[in-house]
Amino acid sequence: MKARSLFLSCVTVLVMCWSNVLFADNVDPVEPDQLEVTVNINQADAETLASVLTGVGISRAEAIVNYREKNGKFFSAEELSAVRGIGMSTIEKNEGRIVVK
């Protein structure tokens, strides 16, 4: 009888230990290119803006910085459309990357 109780106790412990593994959700690993990088358009320099924003080169990034210095900070991402060379399509491409603080 003791051997049977010991055996059942061991099986119970093993089942309890492995239940987390057996019932765990499958989680897909995150690829580095899936991580969304953000940039604060009110603080970033031209090089940072050009490297983070899709479709924005160094000349457009410098235009953003010049506009910001002349007119003050941006209150929304859509205000970037006032910068020459930045259209709504560029803003839409970078919707998740633009931060305004």
Beta strands, then each sheet from edge to edge (+ up, - down):
strand 1: 39-40
strand 2: 98-99
sheet 1: 1+ 2+
end
